[in-house]
Amino acid sequence: MDDVDRKILAELQQDGRLTVTELAARVRLSVSPCHRRLRELERSGAIQGYRAVVDAAALGLNFEALVFVSMRQEDRETVAEFERAVSELEHVLDAQRLFGEPDYLLRVATADLAAFQRLYDERLATLPGVQRLTSTLVMKHVVQDRPLPAARG
């Protein structure tokens, strides 16, 4: 990946709806080489997809919590079952496995506190291998959906 590829990625992170012509102009390439580079970035997986960034409140998701999960068991089978079950919960927006304690961090969005409590009691607390759940509520987002930096090496 060279500097031109990094510029293409930076531009698309700012506006994923750019046409190839607009993108080419912004990165100072002609359309054909820009299109070839774009397709190669997609093929290699550097670009994993395109999507709209939607306001959660517009969907009635006005409540967000971070849930820390400590596992009772961490054998391969239990971990796989837990991760499969978490991936099926539509209100879990992000799930990360961590080193140390706790074992997982989940970002959850629901309509309100009552909906969160139902999700917590009926789904999260019953996930395979869970020993303890600890939650904290999100007051506000300070940095959200920031484009990735153009790191080198």
DSSP file with accessible surface (Angstrom, degrees, kcal/mol):
  #  RESIDUE AA STRUCTURE BP1 BP2  ACC     N-H-->O    O-->H-N    N-H-->O    O-->H-N    TCO  KAPPA ALPHA  PHI   PSI    X-CA   Y-CA   Z-CA
    1    1 A M              0   0  122      0, 0.0     2,-0.1     0, 0.0     0, 0.0   0.000 360.0 360.0 360.0 128.0    0.0    0.0    0.0
    2    2 A D     >  -     0   0   65      1,-0.0     4,-2.2     0, 0.0     5,-0.2  -0.443 360.0 -85.5-109.9-174.9    1.5    3.3   -1.0
    3    3 A D  H  > S+     0   0   79      1,-0.2     4,-2.1     2,-0.2     5,-0.1   0.842 125.5  54.5 -63.0 -34.2    0.6    7.0   -0.4
    4    4 A V  H  > S+     0   0   34      2,-0.2     4,-2.5     1,-0.2    -1,-0.2   0.934 108.0  49.2 -66.8 -43.1   -2.0    7.1   -3.2
    5    5 A D  H  > S+     0   0   25      1,-0.2     4,-2.6     2,-0.2    -2,-0.2   0.913 110.5  51.6 -60.2 -41.4   -3.8    4.1   -1.8
    6    6 A R  H  X S+     0   0   44     -4,-2.2     4,-2.5     1,-0.2    -1,-0.2   0.891 109.2  50.2 -63.5 -37.6   -3.8    5.8    1.6
    7    7 A K  H  X S+     0   0  114     -4,-2.1     4,-2.6     2,-0.2    -2,-0.2   0.909 109.4  51.2 -66.2 -41.6   -5.3    9.0    0.1
    8    8 A I  H  X S+     0   0    0     -4,-2.5     4,-2.5     2,-0.2    -2,-0.2   0.946 112.1  46.7 -59.2 -47.5   -8.0    6.9   -1.6
    9    9 A L  H  X S+     0   0   34     -4,-2.6     4,-2.1     1,-0.2    -2,-0.2   0.910 111.6  51.1 -62.6 -41.4   -8.9    5.3    1.7
   10   10 A A  H  X S+     0   0   43     -4,-2.5     4,-1.4     1,-0.2    -1,-0.2   0.931 111.6  47.2 -63.2 -43.3   -8.9    8.6    3.5
   11   11 A E  H  X S+     0   0   55     -4,-2.6     4,-2.1     1,-0.2    -2,-0.2   0.921 112.5  48.8 -65.0 -43.0  -11.2   10.2    1.0
   12   12 A L  H  < S+     0   0   19     -4,-2.5    -1,-0.2     1,-0.2    -2,-0.2   0.831 106.5  56.4 -69.6 -29.8  -13.6    7.2    1.0
   13   13 A Q  H  < S+     0   0   81     -4,-2.1     3,-0.3    -5,-0.2    -1,-0.2   0.844 111.3  44.9 -68.3 -29.7  -13.7    7.2    4.8
   14   14 A Q  H  < S+     0   0  138     -4,-1.4     2,-0.2     1,-0.3    -2,-0.2   0.856 136.7   7.0 -77.9 -37.2  -14.8   10.8    4.7
   15   15 A D    ><  -     0   0   62     -4,-2.1     3,-1.3    -5,-0.1    -1,-0.3  -0.730  58.8-177.8-151.3  95.7  -17.4   10.2    1.9
   16   16 A G  T 3  S+     0   0   40     -3,-0.3    -4,-0.1     1,-0.3    -3,-0.1   0.504  80.9  67.9 -72.7  -3.9  -18.1    6.7    0.8
   17   17 A R  T 3   +     0   0  223     -5,-0.1    -1,-0.3     2,-0.0    -5,-0.1   0.327  68.8 129.2 -99.6   8.1  -20.5    7.9   -1.9
   18   18 A L    <   -     0   0   18     -3,-1.3     2,-0.1    -7,-0.1    -3,-0.0  -0.334  59.1-124.9 -60.0 140.5  -17.8    9.6   -4.1
   19   19 A T     >  -     0   0   73      1,-0.1     4,-2.8     4,-0.0     5,-0.2  -0.437  25.7-109.3 -76.1 162.9  -17.9    8.6   -7.7
   20   20 A V  H  > S+     0   0   34      1,-0.2     4,-2.9     2,-0.2     5,-0.2   0.898 121.6  54.2 -61.2 -36.3  -14.7    7.2   -9.2
   21   21 A T  H  > S+     0   0   92      2,-0.2     4,-2.0     1,-0.2    -1,-0.2   0.931 110.7  44.2 -63.2 -46.1  -14.4   10.4  -11.2
   22   22 A E  H  > S+     0   0   91      2,-0.2     4,-2.1     1,-0.2    -2,-0.2   0.915 114.7  49.8 -64.9 -42.6  -14.7   12.6   -8.0
   23   23 A L  H  X S+     0   0    2     -4,-2.8     4,-1.9     1,-0.2    -2,-0.2   0.930 108.7  52.3 -61.7 -45.8  -12.3   10.3   -6.1
   24   24 A A  H  X>S+     0   0    2     -4,-2.9     5,-2.6     1,-0.2     4,-0.5   0.910 109.4  49.8 -57.7 -43.7   -9.8   10.4   -9.0
   25   25 A A  H ><5S+     0   0   73     -4,-2.0     3,-0.8     1,-0.2    -1,-0.2   0.909 109.9  50.9 -63.4 -40.1   -9.8   14.2   -9.0
   26   26 A R  H 3<5S+     0   0  112     -4,-2.1    -1,-0.2     1,-0.2    -2,-0.2   0.813 116.8  38.9 -69.0 -30.9   -9.3   14.3   -5.2
   27   27 A V  H 3<5S-     0   0    7     -4,-1.9    -1,-0.2    -5,-0.1    -2,-0.2   0.319 113.1-117.0-101.9   6.8   -6.3   12.0   -5.3
   28   28 A R  T <<5S+     0   0  217     -3,-0.8     2,-0.3    -4,-0.5    -3,-0.2   0.921  71.2 123.4  60.0  50.5   -4.9   13.5   -8.5
   29   29 A L      < -     0   0   47     -5,-2.6    -1,-0.2    -6,-0.1    -2,-0.1  -0.922  65.8-105.5-127.1 161.0   -5.2   10.4  -10.7
   30   30 A S     >  -     0   0   77     -2,-0.3     4,-1.8    -3,-0.1     5,-0.2  -0.423  42.6-103.7 -77.8 165.6   -6.9    9.8  -14.0
   31   31 A V  H  > S+     0   0   66      1,-0.2     4,-3.0     2,-0.2     5,-0.2   0.906 113.6  53.9 -61.9 -46.1  -10.1    7.7  -13.7
   32   32 A S  H  > S+     0   0   77      1,-0.2     4,-2.4     2,-0.2    -1,-0.2   0.945 111.8  42.0 -59.7 -51.8   -8.8    4.4  -15.0
   33   33 A P  H  > S+     0   0   33      0, 0.0     4,-2.4     0, 0.0    -1,-0.2   0.893 115.4  51.9 -64.0 -34.9   -5.8    4.0  -12.6
   34   34 A C  H  X S+     0   0    0     -4,-1.8     4,-2.7     2,-0.2    -2,-0.2   0.939 110.1  48.6 -64.0 -44.1   -8.0    5.2   -9.7
   35   35 A H  H  X S+     0   0   74     -4,-3.0     4,-2.6     1,-0.2     5,-0.2   0.911 110.9  50.6 -63.6 -41.4  -10.6    2.6  -10.6
   36   36 A R  H  X S+     0   0  159     -4,-2.4     4,-2.1    -5,-0.2    -1,-0.2   0.928 112.4  46.8 -61.7 -44.8   -8.0   -0.1  -10.8
   37   37 A R  H  X S+     0   0   68     -4,-2.4     4,-2.5     2,-0.2    -2,-0.2   0.911 111.2  52.0 -64.3 -41.4   -6.6    0.9   -7.4
   38   38 A L  H  X S+     0   0   11     -4,-2.7     4,-2.1     1,-0.2    -2,-0.2   0.938 110.3  47.7 -60.8 -46.9  -10.1    1.0   -5.9
   39   39 A R  H  X S+     0   0  108     -4,-2.6     4,-2.9     1,-0.2    -1,-0.2   0.883 111.7  50.8 -63.2 -37.3  -10.9   -2.5   -7.1
   40   40 A E  H  X S+     0   0   88     -4,-2.1     4,-2.7     2,-0.2     6,-0.3   0.896 108.4  51.5 -68.4 -38.8   -7.6   -3.8   -5.8
   41   41 A L  H  X>S+     0   0    6     -4,-2.5     6,-2.1     2,-0.2     5,-1.0   0.890 114.0  45.0 -64.0 -36.0   -8.3   -2.2   -2.4
   42   42 A E  H ><5S+     0   0   56     -4,-2.1     3,-0.9     4,-0.2    -2,-0.2   0.939 113.6  49.0 -70.5 -46.0  -11.7   -3.9   -2.4
   43   43 A R  H 3<5S+     0   0  173     -4,-2.9    -2,-0.2     1,-0.3    -3,-0.2   0.894 110.6  50.3 -61.8 -38.9  -10.3   -7.3   -3.6
   44   44 A S  H 3<5S-     0   0   66     -4,-2.7    -1,-0.3    -5,-0.2    -2,-0.2   0.639 114.3-115.5 -76.9 -12.9   -7.5   -7.3   -1.0
   45   45 A G  T <<5S+     0   0   33     -3,-0.9    -3,-0.2    -4,-0.5    -2,-0.1   0.431  84.6 120.1  91.7  -1.4  -10.0   -6.6    1.9
   46   46 A A  S   <S+     0   0   46     -5,-1.0     2,-0.6    -6,-0.3    -4,-0.2   0.899  82.7  44.5 -61.6 -38.0   -8.5   -3.2    2.7
   47   47 A I  S    S-     0   0   20     -6,-2.1    -2,-0.3    -9,-0.1    -1,-0.2  -0.945  74.6-179.2-102.8 114.1  -12.0   -1.9    1.9
   48   48 A Q        -     0   0  187     -2,-0.6     2,-0.3     1,-0.3    -1,-0.1   0.562  55.7 -52.3 -93.0 -11.6  -14.4   -4.3    3.5
   49   49 A G        -     0   0   53      2,-0.0     2,-0.4    -4,-0.0    -1,-0.3  -0.933  49.1 -98.4 161.4 179.8  -17.7   -2.6    2.4
   50   50 A Y        +     0   0  108     -2,-0.3     2,-0.3    -3,-0.1   -33,-0.0  -0.982  40.9 159.5-130.3 139.7  -19.7    0.5    2.1
   51   51 A R        -     0   0  196     -2,-0.4     2,-0.3     2,-0.0   -35,-0.2  -0.989  38.4-104.6-155.5 163.2  -22.5    1.6    4.5
   52   52 A A        -     0   0   76     -2,-0.3     2,-0.7   -36,-0.0    -2,-0.0  -0.675  28.5-130.8 -88.2 143.4  -24.5    4.5    5.7
   53   53 A V        -     0   0   99     -2,-0.3     2,-0.4    92,-0.0    -1,-0.0  -0.875  32.4-161.4 -94.1 114.5  -23.9    5.9    9.1
   54   54 A V        -     0   0   90     -2,-0.7     2,-0.5     1,-0.0     3,-0.0  -0.806  21.2-116.3-106.4 139.0  -27.3    6.1   10.7
   55   55 A D    >>  -     0   0  107     -2,-0.4     3,-0.7     1,-0.2     4,-0.7  -0.590  19.8-147.2 -71.4 120.2  -28.3    8.2   13.7
   56   56 A A  G >4>S+     0   0   38     -2,-0.5     5,-2.5     1,-0.3     3,-1.2   0.878  97.0  58.4 -59.1 -37.8  -29.4    5.8   16.5
   57   57 A A  G >45S+     0   0   48      1,-0.3     3,-1.8     3,-0.2    -1,-0.3   0.844  95.9  62.8 -63.3 -31.6  -32.0    8.2   17.8
   58   58 A A  G <45S+     0   0   78     -3,-0.7    -1,-0.3     1,-0.3    -2,-0.2   0.783 106.2  46.3 -63.7 -24.5  -33.7    8.2   14.4
   59   59 A L  G <<5S-     0   0  120     -3,-1.2    -1,-0.3    -4,-0.7    -2,-0.2   0.282 124.4-105.1 -97.4   7.3  -34.4    4.5   15.0
   60   60 A G  T < 5S+     0   0   30     -3,-1.8     2,-1.2     1,-0.2    -3,-0.2   0.655  79.1 135.4  79.5  15.1  -35.6    5.1   18.5
   61   61 A L      < +     0   0   44     -5,-2.5    50,-0.3     1,-0.2    -1,-0.2  -0.717  14.3 149.6 -97.5  84.2  -32.4    3.7   20.1
   62   62 A N        +     0   0  116     -2,-1.2     2,-0.4    49,-0.6    49,-0.2   0.362  49.3  71.3 -99.5   2.8  -31.8    6.4   22.7
   63   63 A F  E     +A  110   0A  34     47,-2.4    47,-2.7    49,-0.1     2,-0.4  -0.982  55.8 179.4-127.4 128.4  -30.1    4.4   25.4
   64   64 A E  E     +A  109   0A  27     -2,-0.4    74,-2.5    74,-0.4     2,-0.3  -0.992   1.6 176.4-132.7 139.6  -26.6    3.0   25.2
   65   65 A A  E     -AB 108 137A   0     43,-2.4    43,-2.9    -2,-0.4     2,-0.5  -0.965  25.9-135.7-137.4 153.0  -24.6    1.0   27.6
   66   66 A L  E     -AB 107 136A  50     70,-2.9    70,-2.3    -2,-0.3     2,-0.5  -0.949  24.3-160.9-105.1 128.8  -21.2   -0.7   27.8
   67   67 A V  E     -AB 106 135A   0     39,-2.9    39,-2.8    -2,-0.5     2,-0.5  -0.962   4.6-155.3-117.6 122.1  -21.4   -4.1   29.3
   68   68 A F  E     -AB 105 134A  60     66,-3.8    66,-2.3    -2,-0.5     2,-0.5  -0.847  13.1-157.9 -96.6 129.4  -18.3   -5.8   30.7
   69   69 A V  E     -AB 104 133A   0     35,-2.6    35,-1.9    -2,-0.5    34,-1.6  -0.937   9.7-167.3-115.7 124.4  -18.5   -9.6   30.7
   70   70 A S  E     - B   0 132A   2     62,-2.8    61,-2.9    -2,-0.5    62,-2.0  -0.945  21.8-136.5-106.5 130.7  -16.4  -11.9   32.9
   71   71 A M  E     - B   0 130A   8     -2,-0.5    59,-0.3    59,-0.2     3,-0.1  -0.642  13.7-157.7 -91.0 144.0  -16.5  -15.5   31.9
   72   72 A R  S    S+     0   0  148     57,-4.0     2,-0.4    -2,-0.3    58,-0.1   0.836  89.3  24.1 -80.0 -40.0  -16.9  -18.5   34.3
   73   73 A Q        -     0   0   88     56,-0.9    -1,-0.3     2,-0.1    58,-0.1  -0.973  57.8-175.5-128.1 143.1  -15.4  -20.8   31.7
   74   74 A E        +     0   0  101     -2,-0.4    -1,-0.1    -3,-0.1     2,-0.0   0.020  34.8 137.0-129.0  30.0  -13.0  -20.0   28.9
   75   75 A D     >  -     0   0   71      1,-0.1     4,-2.6     4,-0.0     5,-0.3  -0.329  69.3-103.8 -71.3 160.6  -12.6  -23.3   27.2
   76   76 A R  H  > S+     0   0  225      1,-0.2     4,-2.4     2,-0.2     5,-0.2   0.880 118.7  49.7 -54.5 -44.7  -12.7  -23.2   23.4
   77   77 A E  H  > S+     0   0  135      2,-0.2     4,-2.4     1,-0.2    -1,-0.2   0.923 112.4  46.2 -65.2 -44.6  -16.2  -24.6   23.1
   78   78 A T  H  > S+     0   0   12      2,-0.2     4,-2.9     1,-0.2     5,-0.2   0.924 112.8  50.3 -65.1 -43.4  -17.8  -22.2   25.6
   79   79 A V  H  X S+     0   0   10     -4,-2.6     4,-2.8     1,-0.2     5,-0.2   0.932 111.5  48.5 -60.5 -44.6  -16.0  -19.2   24.1
   80   80 A A  H  X S+     0   0   57     -4,-2.4     4,-2.4    -5,-0.3    -2,-0.2   0.921 112.8  47.8 -63.2 -42.3  -17.3  -20.2   20.6
   81   81 A E  H  X S+     0   0   73     -4,-2.4     4,-2.6     2,-0.2    -1,-0.2   0.916 112.9  48.8 -63.6 -44.9  -20.8  -20.6   21.9
   82   82 A F  H  X S+     0   0    1     -4,-2.9     4,-2.8     2,-0.2     5,-0.2   0.949 112.9  46.8 -59.7 -49.2  -20.7  -17.3   23.7
   83   83 A E  H  X S+     0   0   80     -4,-2.8     4,-2.1     2,-0.2    -2,-0.2   0.887 112.7  49.6 -64.8 -37.4  -19.4  -15.5   20.6
   84   84 A R  H  X S+     0   0  122     -4,-2.4     4,-0.8    -5,-0.2    -1,-0.2   0.946 112.8  47.0 -64.2 -46.1  -21.9  -17.1   18.4
   85   85 A A  H >< S+     0   0   13     -4,-2.6     3,-0.7     1,-0.2     4,-0.4   0.914 112.2  49.6 -64.3 -41.7  -24.8  -16.2   20.7
   86   86 A V  H >< S+     0   0    8     -4,-2.8     3,-1.7     1,-0.2     6,-0.2   0.908 105.2  57.8 -63.3 -40.5  -23.5  -12.6   21.1
   87   87 A S  H 3< S+     0   0   94     -4,-2.1    -1,-0.2     1,-0.3    -2,-0.2   0.731 102.5  56.1 -65.1 -18.5  -23.3  -12.2   17.3
   88   88 A E  T << S+     0   0  119     -4,-0.8     2,-0.9    -3,-0.7    -1,-0.3   0.531  83.0  96.0 -89.8  -6.5  -27.0  -13.0   17.0
   89   89 A L    X   -     0   0    7     -3,-1.7     3,-1.9    -4,-0.4    -1,-0.0  -0.747  60.4-161.1 -89.2 108.3  -28.1  -10.2   19.4
   90   90 A E  T 3  S+     0   0  164     -2,-0.9    -1,-0.2     1,-0.3    -4,-0.0   0.756  86.8  59.8 -64.5 -23.3  -29.1   -7.3   17.2
   91   91 A H  T 3  S+     0   0   61     17,-0.1    18,-2.2    -3,-0.1     2,-0.9   0.575  83.0  90.7 -82.8  -8.3  -28.8   -4.7   20.0
   92   92 A V  E <   +C  108   0A  20     -3,-1.9    16,-0.2    -6,-0.2     3,-0.1  -0.811  53.5 177.5 -86.1 108.9  -25.1   -5.6   20.5
   93   93 A L  E     +     0   0A  74     14,-2.8     2,-0.3    -2,-0.9    -1,-0.2   0.807  66.5  13.2 -83.6 -35.4  -23.4   -3.1   18.2
   94   94 A D  E     -C  107   0A  73     13,-1.3    13,-2.7     2,-0.0     2,-0.4  -0.993  60.3-174.2-140.8 144.2  -19.8   -4.1   19.1
   95   95 A A  E     -C  106   0A  55     -2,-0.3     2,-0.4    11,-0.2    11,-0.2  -0.976   9.0-177.6-141.0 124.7  -18.3   -7.0   20.9
   96   96 A Q  E     -C  105   0A 103      9,-2.6     9,-2.4    -2,-0.4     2,-0.4  -0.984  21.9-139.0-127.5 134.0  -14.6   -7.2   21.7
   97   97 A R  E     -C  104   0A 135     -2,-0.4     2,-0.3     7,-0.2     7,-0.3  -0.768  31.0-157.9 -87.3 134.3  -12.7  -10.0   23.4
   98   98 A L        -     0   0   60      5,-3.2     2,-0.3    -2,-0.4    -2,-0.0  -0.760  18.6-117.8-114.4 156.4  -10.1   -8.5   25.8
   99   99 A F  S    S+     0   0  214     -2,-0.3     2,-0.1     2,-0.1     5,-0.0  -0.701  85.6   2.7 -82.6 143.8   -6.9   -9.6   27.4
  100  100 A G  S    S+     0   0   58     -2,-0.3    -2,-0.1     3,-0.0     0, 0.0  -0.425 111.7   6.3  81.7-156.6   -7.1   -9.7   31.2
  101  101 A E  S    S+     0   0  114     -2,-0.1     2,-0.2     2,-0.1   -31,-0.1  -0.918 114.7  37.4-112.3 132.6  -10.3   -9.0   33.2
  102  102 A P  S    S-     0   0   30      0, 0.0   -32,-0.2     0, 0.0     3,-0.1   0.589  75.8-149.6 -74.2 176.2  -13.0   -8.5   32.1
  103  103 A D  S    S+     0   0    8    -34,-1.6    -5,-3.2    -2,-0.2     2,-0.3   0.792  72.3  21.2 -85.6 -31.5  -13.1  -10.9   29.2
  104  104 A Y  E     -AC  69  97A   6    -35,-1.9   -35,-2.6    -7,-0.3     2,-0.4  -0.977  56.2-153.2-138.8 152.9  -15.4   -9.1   26.8
  105  105 A L  E     -AC  68  96A  38     -9,-2.4    -9,-2.6    -2,-0.3     2,-0.4  -0.998  17.8-170.6-124.9 124.0  -16.7   -5.6   26.2
  106  106 A L  E     -AC  67  95A   0    -39,-2.8   -39,-2.9    -2,-0.4     2,-0.6  -0.942  13.9-152.0-114.4 138.3  -20.1   -5.2   24.5
  107  107 A R  E     -AC  66  94A  54    -13,-2.7   -14,-2.8    -2,-0.4   -13,-1.3  -0.958  24.0-172.9-107.4 122.0  -21.6   -1.9   23.3
  108  108 A V  E     -AC  65  92A   1    -43,-2.9   -43,-2.4    -2,-0.6     2,-0.4  -0.931  13.8-166.8-122.4 137.8  -25.4   -2.2   23.4
  109  109 A A  E     +A   64   0A   2    -18,-2.2     2,-0.3    -2,-0.4   -45,-0.2  -0.992  17.6 158.8-125.3 131.7  -28.1    0.2   22.2
  110  110 A T  E     -A   63   0A   2    -47,-2.7   -47,-2.4    -2,-0.4     3,-0.1  -0.855  51.4-101.0-138.0 176.1  -31.8   -0.1   23.1
  111  111 A A  S    S-     0   0   44     -2,-0.3   -49,-0.6   -50,-0.3     2,-0.3   0.892  91.9 -29.4 -67.9 -39.9  -34.8    2.2   23.2
  112  112 A D  S  > S-     0   0   79    -49,-0.1     4,-2.2   -50,-0.1     5,-0.2  -0.919  75.5 -73.6-163.6-177.6  -34.6    3.0   26.9
  113  113 A L  H  > S+     0   0  102     -2,-0.3     4,-2.8     1,-0.2     5,-0.2   0.893 125.1  54.1 -61.2 -41.1  -33.6    1.7   30.3
  114  114 A A  H  > S+     0   0   47      1,-0.2     4,-2.2     2,-0.2    -1,-0.2   0.917 109.5  47.5 -61.7 -42.2  -36.5   -0.7   30.5
  115  115 A A  H  > S+     0   0   17      2,-0.2     4,-2.4     1,-0.2    -1,-0.2   0.897 111.8  50.9 -66.3 -38.0  -35.6   -2.3   27.2
  116  116 A F  H  X S+     0   0   13     -4,-2.2     4,-3.1     2,-0.2    -2,-0.2   0.929 108.3  51.9 -63.8 -43.9  -32.0   -2.5   28.3
  117  117 A Q  H  X S+     0   0  112     -4,-2.8     4,-3.0     1,-0.2     5,-0.3   0.915 109.9  48.9 -60.9 -40.9  -33.0   -4.2   31.5
  118  118 A R  H  X S+     0   0  128     -4,-2.2     4,-3.0     2,-0.2     5,-0.5   0.939 113.2  46.7 -62.9 -46.5  -35.0   -6.8   29.6
  119  119 A L  H  X>S+     0   0   17     -4,-2.4     5,-2.6     2,-0.2     4,-2.1   0.930 114.8  48.1 -59.8 -44.6  -32.1   -7.5   27.3
  120  120 A Y  I  <>S+     0   0   59     -4,-3.1     5,-2.6     3,-0.2     6,-0.2   0.950 119.2  37.0 -60.8 -52.1  -29.8   -7.7   30.2
  121  121 A D  I  <5S+     0   0   83     -4,-3.0    -2,-0.2    -5,-0.2    -1,-0.2   0.887 126.4  34.5 -71.1 -41.6  -32.0  -10.1   32.3
  122  122 A E  I  <5S+     0   0  126     -4,-3.0    -3,-0.2    -5,-0.3    -2,-0.2   0.767 134.6  10.9 -90.3 -27.0  -33.3  -12.2   29.5
  123  123 A R  I  <5S+     0   0  121     -4,-2.1     3,-0.4    -5,-0.5     4,-0.2   0.777 123.7  44.9-119.5 -54.6  -30.5  -12.5   27.0
  124  124 A L  I > <S+     0   0    0     -5,-2.6     3,-1.5     1,-0.2    -4,-0.2   0.933 113.2  49.7 -65.6 -45.5  -27.1  -11.2   28.2
  125  125 A A  T 3 <S+     0   0   49     -5,-2.6    -1,-0.2    -6,-0.3    -4,-0.1   0.707 111.2  51.7 -67.7 -17.4  -27.2  -12.8   31.7
  126  126 A T  T 3  S+     0   0   95     -3,-0.4    -1,-0.3    -6,-0.2    -2,-0.2   0.347  78.9 125.1-101.9   6.6  -28.1  -16.2   30.1
  127  127 A L  S X  S-     0   0   13     -3,-1.5     3,-1.6    -4,-0.2   -45,-0.1  -0.346  75.9 -85.1 -64.1 147.7  -25.2  -16.2   27.5
  128  128 A P  T 3  S+     0   0   33      0, 0.0    -1,-0.1     0, 0.0    -2,-0.1  -0.260 107.0   3.3 -57.9 132.0  -23.1  -19.3   27.7
  129  129 A G  T 3  S+     0   0    7      1,-0.2   -57,-4.0    -3,-0.1   -56,-0.9   0.439  85.5 151.3  79.6   1.6  -20.2  -19.3   30.2
  130  130 A V  E <   +B   71   0A  14     -3,-1.6   -59,-0.2   -59,-0.3    -1,-0.2  -0.505  16.8 169.9 -74.5 129.6  -21.1  -15.9   31.7
  131  131 A Q  E     +     0   0A 122    -61,-2.9     2,-0.3     1,-0.4   -60,-0.2   0.801  67.2   4.1 -98.7 -45.4  -20.0  -15.4   35.4
  132  132 A R  E     -B   70   0A 118    -62,-2.0   -62,-2.8     2,-0.0     2,-0.4  -1.000  53.9-159.4-148.1 141.1  -20.6  -11.7   35.8
  133  133 A L  E     -B   69   0A  19     -2,-0.3     2,-0.4   -64,-0.2   -64,-0.2  -0.969  10.0-175.3-117.0 136.0  -21.9   -8.7   33.9
  134  134 A T  E     -B   68   0A  69    -66,-2.3   -66,-3.8    -2,-0.4     2,-0.3  -1.000  10.0-165.1-130.0 131.9  -21.0   -5.1   34.8
  135  135 A S  E     -B   67   0A  43     -2,-0.4     2,-0.3   -68,-0.2   -68,-0.2  -0.868  13.3-174.6-120.3 151.8  -22.6   -2.2   33.0
  136  136 A T  E     -B   66   0A  71    -70,-2.3   -70,-2.9    -2,-0.3     2,-0.3  -0.986  26.5-123.2-138.4 144.5  -22.0    1.5   32.7
  137  137 A L  E     -B   65   0A  99     -2,-0.3     2,-0.5   -72,-0.2   -72,-0.2  -0.689  19.4-122.3 -92.8 143.1  -24.2    3.9   30.8
  138  138 A V        -     0   0   42    -74,-2.5   -74,-0.4    -2,-0.3     3,-0.1  -0.711  22.7-174.5 -83.8 122.5  -23.0    6.1   28.0
  139  139 A M        -     0   0  184     -2,-0.5     2,-0.3     1,-0.4    -1,-0.2   0.907  66.2 -29.0 -80.8 -48.4  -23.5    9.8   28.8
  140  140 A K        -     0   0  152      0, 0.0     2,-0.5     0, 0.0    -1,-0.4  -0.978  61.0-104.8-162.7 159.4  -22.4   11.1   25.4
  141  141 A H        +     0   0   74     -2,-0.3     3,-0.2     1,-0.2    -3,-0.0  -0.824  28.8 175.6 -91.1 125.2  -20.1   10.3   22.6
  142  142 A V  S    S+     0   0  124     -2,-0.5     2,-0.4     1,-0.4    -1,-0.2   0.834  80.0  15.3 -93.7 -43.9  -17.0   12.5   22.5
  143  143 A V  S    S+     0   0   78      3,-0.0    -1,-0.4     0, 0.0     2,-0.4  -0.999  78.3 168.2-130.0 126.7  -15.4   10.7   19.5
  144  144 A Q        -     0   0   99     -2,-0.4    -3,-0.0    -3,-0.2     0, 0.0  -0.996  60.3  -5.0-144.8 136.6  -17.5    8.4   17.3
  145  145 A D  S    S+     0   0   91     -2,-0.4    -1,-0.1     1,-0.2     3,-0.1   0.842  76.9 178.4  52.9  38.9  -16.9    6.8   14.0
  146  146 A R        -     0   0  175      1,-0.1    -1,-0.2    -3,-0.0    -3,-0.0  -0.512  34.3-107.6 -69.0 136.3  -13.6    8.5   13.4
  147  147 A P        -     0   0   43      0, 0.0    -1,-0.1     0, 0.0  -137,-0.1  -0.331  41.2 -98.4 -59.8 148.9  -11.9    7.5   10.2
  148  148 A L        -     0   0  129   -139,-0.1  -135,-0.1     1,-0.1     2,-0.1  -0.415  41.3-111.0 -67.0 142.3   -8.9    5.3   10.7
  149  149 A P        -     0   0  106      0, 0.0     2,-2.0     0, 0.0    -1,-0.1  -0.386  27.7-109.2 -71.0 156.8   -5.5    7.1   10.6
  150  150 A A        -     0   0   59     -2,-0.1  -144,-0.1     2,-0.0  -143,-0.0  -0.457  50.8-176.1 -85.3  66.1   -3.2    6.5    7.6
  151  151 A A        -     0   0   79     -2,-2.0     2,-0.4  -145,-0.0    -3,-0.0  -0.286  12.1-146.9 -65.9 149.6   -0.7    4.5    9.7
  152  152 A R              0   0  160      1,-0.1    -1,-0.0    -2,-0.0    -2,-0.0  -0.960 360.0 360.0-121.0 139.4    2.5    3.3    8.1
  153  153 A G              0   0  127     -2,-0.4    -1,-0.1     0, 0.0    -2,-0.0   0.904 360.0 360.0  44.5 360.0    4.4    0.1    8.8
